[in-house]
Amino acid sequence: MTALICGSMAYDTVMVFEGRFREHILPDRIHVLNVSFLAPSMRRNFGGCAGNIAYNLKLLGGDGLIMATVGHDFAPYRSWLDECGIALTHVREVPGEFTAQAFITTDLDDNQITAFHPGAMNHSHLNQVAAAPGVRAGIIAPDGRQGMLEHAAQFAAAGIPFIFDPGQGLPMFNGEELRALVDSAAWVAVNDYEGSMLTERTGWSLADIAARVRALIVTRGGEGSWIFADGTRHEIPVARAVRVADPTGCGDAYRAGLLFGLQRGLDWPTTGRIASLAGAMKIEFHGTQQHRYDGAQFSARFRDTFGTAL
């Protein structure tokens, strides 16, 4: 079952300020804020939700196609994905635009100041789900607003079940739009904060949302996750990481685990544990696509973590 992964492709530029923002931002002078932070260390990561999900799904042994829009500066990212064996058939370059980019400055207290330039991502609606024949499932991850709306409608019209994963894009939609997106989806995946926002904007409780889809997945950080399906709330335990290096991209790794379980026809308790472990194995590395493992390594870690064979 090939999954069509609709979402953003982005560069993440991460800089570390070797001080504390609070020592340089004066509360009574915020209205005339003008500060500069010296950041001696910097790294540029390949990211974006679609890229991260596809990368993790590939590691797990799943089959995914990225559908995204990128800019004229995409060549280094393209080379990386080619090296990883990830198909780029439905990645469209938009002339005159930059690939979406996040500029993140972190201080010694792990506070972050982020600027995000959407660039080519705003043109995601130029891609059409019908251009990818043969897909059997999909996911709509954070992307350009119009693209998310149109791709949901296209999946529904084609009878292709998909995961609605609004993520940081959730504030772009009003209650009516979110209710329509939920109703067109087969599965909905959110973290606990997004779940609260989704219930507030739709006027539906988590139970209401779960009743409208095949499964509602709510990740809860260090407390594990819930999967509401078939009238049952499955309690998915957290998979403990060997070390916590960088949480960025863990949610995308989790969603790759969901797609993998759906592709293999696995039950929800097993699928949730795969997703949980995929997130934990990502958090042990800086960047969103720097971790590596094969099927045998993942299966061994799964057995050690949950006490059962995969």
PyMOL commands that set and color helices and strands:
alter all, ss='L'
color gray80, all
select helices_A, chain A and resi 21-23+27-32+49-60+75-84+119-126+129-131+145-158+167-172+175-184+192-202+206-212+221-223+250-264+268-283+295-306
alter helices_A, ss='H'
color red, helices_A
select strands_A, chain A and resi 3-6+10-16+41-47+64-70+90-93+100-106+112-117+137-140+162-164+187-191+215-219+225-229+232-236
alter strands_A, ss='S'
color yellow, strands_A
deselect
rebuild
show_as cartoon
